[in-house]
Amino acid sequence: MDLATLLGLIIAFGFIIGAILTGGSLLLFVNPPSLLIVIGGSVAVVLMQFTLTQFFSAMKVGAKAFFHKPINPQDLIDQAVSLANIARKEGMMALEQQEIDNPFLYKGIQLCVDGHPPDLVRRMLSKDISLTIQRHERGQKIFKALGTIAPAMGMIGTLIGLVQMLANMDDPKSVGPAMAVALLTTLYGAVIANAFALPIADKLLLRSEEERNNRTLILETISGIQEGMNPRVLEEMLKTFLPESERASEDDNAE
């Protein structure tokens, strides 16, 4: 689980609710019609922009913002070097007996073991990467759309409330409560957009970049193994995927 996402969400809503409670009852900020306009209206408009399948797939992708097991690129590099050593000493078929947890790396190794030519393997894995990133980007677009539409629906709800308020101006006592209800839709829209939808979209972008980096690293690993690249050379090449501060120098390894 990604504690940063969960803690951020809890703390953000905690501050909002805390601010509400310091000035009165939480029930003052609960208005079912306003919630229906903002939440129901936003979801309906998003559905107009995407298909049902894409929408529900985005919810599944959105779970990656909360439930995600990060993959350390250094672990992938260590495994790549180990596999390259085995292939170099024992042949490509020996790789079939190795335990590989990463599904994408496992797929690439199986393609190698099956004897497919390097160009075909590279095209297949590159296509897999492209389609995976495309699915992630679609999920990001849906959450960004939700973040854009929610404040607009909040404004629509506010305008509806103002019209209803002005229609009852003959009763001065009803103006204050009616104005409060009208403003709640704007509040709901702003909270949904800025404390949920847009941050989730940004976190999904980060996850997508991490996955693209790791899968590209694996793609280069498979290509290097098929080419019979020296494991030491392969390791140095793959280290370019690491941040400069994490790249261990040759002297450090010697120590």
C-alpha positions as CSV (number, residue, x, y, z in Angstrom):
1,M,0.0,0.0,0.0
2,D,1.2,3.5,-0.8
3,L,1.2,5.2,2.6
4,A,1.9,8.6,1.1
5,T,-1.3,8.6,-0.9
6,L,-3.4,7.3,2.0
7,L,-1.9,9.6,4.6
8,G,-2.2,12.6,2.2
9,L,-5.9,11.8,1.6
10,I,-6.7,11.3,5.3
11,I,-4.8,14.4,6.4
12,A,-6.3,16.6,3.7
13,F,-9.9,15.6,4.6
14,G,-9.0,15.7,8.3
15,F,-8.0,19.4,8.0
16,I,-11.1,20.2,6.0
17,I,-13.4,18.4,8.5
18,G,-11.5,19.9,11.4
19,A,-12.0,23.4,10.1
20,I,-15.7,22.7,9.6
21,L,-16.1,21.4,13.2
22,T,-14.4,24.5,14.7
23,G,-17.1,26.7,13.3
24,G,-20.2,24.6,13.9
25,S,-21.9,21.3,13.1
26,L,-20.7,19.0,10.4
27,L,-24.4,18.5,9.4
28,L,-24.5,22.1,8.2
29,F,-22.2,21.1,5.4
30,V,-24.2,18.0,4.3
31,N,-26.8,18.7,1.6
32,P,-28.0,15.7,-0.5
33,P,-29.2,17.7,-3.5
34,S,-25.9,19.5,-3.7
35,L,-24.0,16.1,-3.5
36,L,-26.2,14.7,-6.2
37,I,-25.5,17.6,-8.5
38,V,-21.7,17.5,-8.0
39,I,-21.0,13.8,-7.7
40,G,-23.7,12.5,-9.9
41,G,-23.4,15.2,-12.5
42,S,-19.6,14.9,-12.7
43,V,-19.7,11.2,-13.1
44,A,-22.4,11.5,-15.8
45,V,-20.4,14.1,-17.8
46,V,-17.2,11.9,-17.6
47,L,-19.3,9.0,-18.9
48,M,-20.2,11.2,-21.9
49,Q,-16.5,11.6,-22.6
50,F,-15.5,8.0,-22.3
51,T,-17.0,4.5,-22.6
52,L,-18.3,2.5,-19.7
53,T,-15.4,0.0,-20.1
54,Q,-12.8,2.8,-20.0
55,F,-14.5,4.4,-17.0
56,F,-14.5,1.3,-14.9
57,S,-11.0,0.4,-16.1
58,A,-9.8,3.8,-14.8
59,M,-11.2,3.0,-11.4
60,K,-9.1,-0.2,-11.4
61,V,-6.0,1.8,-12.6
62,G,-6.8,4.4,-9.9
63,A,-6.3,1.7,-7.2
64,K,-2.6,1.8,-8.1
65,A,-2.4,5.1,-6.4
66,F,-3.2,3.3,-3.1
67,F,-2.2,-0.3,-3.6
68,H,1.1,-0.5,-5.3
69,K,4.2,-2.6,-4.6
70,P,7.1,-0.5,-5.9
71,I,9.8,-2.4,-7.9
72,N,13.4,-1.4,-7.2
73,P,15.2,-1.0,-10.5
74,Q,18.5,-2.1,-8.8
75,D,16.8,-5.5,-8.0
76,L,15.9,-5.8,-11.7
77,I,19.4,-5.0,-12.7
78,D,20.8,-7.6,-10.2
79,Q,18.4,-10.2,-11.6
80,A,19.3,-9.2,-15.2
81,V,23.0,-9.7,-14.6
82,S,22.3,-13.1,-13.0
83,L,20.2,-14.3,-15.9
84,A,22.8,-13.0,-18.4
85,N,25.5,-15.0,-16.6
86,I,23.4,-18.2,-16.7
87,A,22.6,-17.7,-20.4
88,R,26.3,-17.1,-21.2
89,K,27.5,-20.1,-19.3
90,E,24.7,-22.7,-19.7
91,G,22.8,-21.5,-22.8
92,M,19.4,-19.9,-23.3
93,M,17.4,-23.0,-22.4
94,A,18.8,-22.9,-18.8
95,L,16.8,-19.7,-18.2
96,E,13.6,-21.7,-18.3
97,Q,14.4,-23.2,-15.0
98,Q,14.9,-19.9,-13.2
99,E,12.3,-18.4,-10.8
100,I,11.2,-15.0,-12.2
101,D,8.6,-13.1,-10.2
102,N,8.2,-10.1,-12.5
103,P,5.5,-11.0,-15.2
104,F,7.0,-8.8,-17.9
105,L,10.5,-10.2,-17.4
106,Y,9.1,-13.7,-17.3
107,K,7.3,-13.1,-20.6
108,G,10.5,-11.8,-22.2
109,I,12.6,-14.7,-21.0
110,Q,10.0,-17.2,-22.3
111,L,10.1,-15.5,-25.7
112,C,13.9,-15.9,-25.7
113,V,13.7,-19.6,-24.6
114,D,11.2,-20.3,-27.4
115,G,13.8,-19.1,-29.9
116,H,12.0,-16.1,-31.4
117,P,14.4,-13.7,-33.2
118,P,15.5,-10.6,-31.3
119,D,13.7,-8.1,-33.6
120,L,10.4,-9.9,-33.1
121,V,10.9,-10.1,-29.3
122,R,11.7,-6.4,-29.1
123,R,8.6,-5.5,-31.2
124,M,6.3,-7.6,-29.0
125,L,7.7,-6.3,-25.7
126,S,7.7,-2.7,-27.1
127,K,4.0,-3.1,-28.1
128,D,3.2,-4.4,-24.6
129,I,4.9,-1.4,-23.0
130,S,3.0,1.0,-25.3
131,L,-0.4,-0.5,-24.6
132,T,0.2,-0.6,-20.9
133,I,1.2,3.0,-20.8
134,Q,-1.8,3.9,-23.0
135,R,-4.1,2.3,-20.4
136,H,-2.5,4.2,-17.6
137,E,-2.7,7.5,-19.5
138,R,-6.4,6.9,-20.1
139,G,-6.9,6.4,-16.4
140,Q,-5.1,9.7,-15.8
141,K,-7.3,11.5,-18.3
142,I,-10.5,10.3,-16.6
143,F,-9.4,11.5,-13.2
144,K,-8.2,14.8,-14.7
145,A,-11.6,15.1,-16.4
146,L,-13.3,14.5,-13.1
147,G,-11.1,17.1,-11.5
148,T,-12.0,19.6,-14.2
149,I,-15.7,18.9,-14.3
150,A,-16.4,18.7,-10.5
151,P,-15.8,22.5,-9.9
152,A,-17.9,23.3,-13.0
153,M,-20.8,21.2,-11.7
154,G,-20.4,22.9,-8.3
155,M,-20.8,26.3,-10.0
156,I,-23.9,25.0,-11.8
157,G,-25.3,23.9,-8.5
158,T,-24.6,27.2,-7.0
159,L,-26.4,29.0,-9.8
160,I,-29.4,26.8,-9.4
161,G,-29.4,27.6,-5.7
162,L,-29.1,31.3,-6.3
163,V,-32.0,31.3,-8.7
164,Q,-34.1,29.5,-6.1
165,M,-33.0,31.9,-3.5
166,L,-33.9,35.0,-5.6
167,A,-37.2,33.5,-6.3
168,N,-38.0,33.6,-2.5
169,M,-36.7,37.0,-1.7
170,D,-40.0,37.9,-0.1
171,D,-38.9,35.8,2.9
172,P,-35.7,37.4,4.3
173,K,-35.2,34.6,6.8
174,S,-34.8,32.1,3.9
175,V,-32.0,34.1,2.2
176,G,-29.1,33.1,4.5
177,P,-29.8,29.4,4.6
178,A,-30.5,29.3,0.8
179,M,-27.2,31.1,0.1
180,A,-25.3,28.6,2.4
181,V,-26.8,25.7,0.5
182,A,-26.0,27.3,-2.9
183,L,-22.3,27.7,-1.9
184,L,-22.0,24.1,-0.7
185,T,-22.0,22.8,-4.3
186,T,-19.0,25.0,-5.0
187,L,-17.3,23.6,-1.9
188,Y,-18.0,20.0,-2.9
189,G,-16.7,20.6,-6.4
190,A,-13.5,22.2,-5.1
191,V,-12.9,19.4,-2.6
192,I,-13.4,16.6,-5.0
193,A,-11.2,18.2,-7.6
194,N,-8.3,19.4,-5.4
195,A,-8.3,16.9,-2.6
196,F,-9.0,13.8,-4.6
197,A,-9.3,13.6,-8.4
198,L,-6.3,15.8,-9.5
199,P,-3.9,14.4,-6.9
200,I,-4.8,10.8,-7.9
201,A,-4.2,11.7,-11.5
202,D,-0.8,13.0,-10.7
203,K,0.1,9.9,-8.6
204,L,-1.0,7.7,-11.6
205,L,1.3,9.7,-13.8
206,L,4.2,9.0,-11.4
207,R,3.3,5.3,-11.4
208,S,3.2,5.3,-15.2
209,E,6.6,6.8,-15.4
210,E,8.0,4.2,-12.9
211,E,6.5,1.4,-14.9
212,R,7.7,2.7,-18.2
213,N,11.2,3.0,-16.8
214,N,11.2,-0.5,-15.3
215,R,9.7,-2.2,-18.4
216,T,12.2,-0.4,-20.7
217,L,15.0,-1.7,-18.4
218,I,13.6,-5.2,-18.8
219,L,13.4,-4.7,-22.6
220,E,17.1,-3.8,-22.7
221,T,17.8,-6.8,-20.5
222,I,16.1,-9.2,-22.9
223,S,17.9,-7.6,-25.9
224,G,21.2,-7.8,-24.2
225,I,20.8,-11.5,-23.3
226,Q,19.7,-12.4,-26.8
227,E,22.7,-10.6,-28.2
228,G,25.1,-12.5,-25.9
229,M,26.2,-9.2,-24.2
230,N,28.9,-9.5,-21.5
231,P,27.0,-9.4,-18.2
232,R,29.4,-6.7,-16.8
233,V,28.7,-4.5,-19.9
234,L,25.0,-5.2,-19.6
235,E,25.1,-4.1,-15.9
236,E,26.8,-0.9,-16.7
237,M,24.3,-0.2,-19.5
238,L,21.3,-0.9,-17.3
239,K,22.7,1.4,-14.5
240,T,21.8,4.3,-16.7
241,F,18.2,3.8,-15.7
242,L,19.1,4.6,-12.1
243,P,19.4,8.1,-10.7
244,E,23.0,9.4,-10.7
245,S,23.2,9.3,-6.9
246,E,22.3,5.6,-6.9
247,R,24.8,4.4,-9.5
248,A,27.5,2.4,-7.7
249,S,30.9,3.1,-9.1
250,E,33.4,0.4,-9.9
251,D,35.5,1.4,-7.0
252,D,32.5,1.1,-4.6
253,N,31.7,-2.4,-5.9
254,A,35.3,-3.4,-5.4
255,E,35.2,-2.3,-1.8
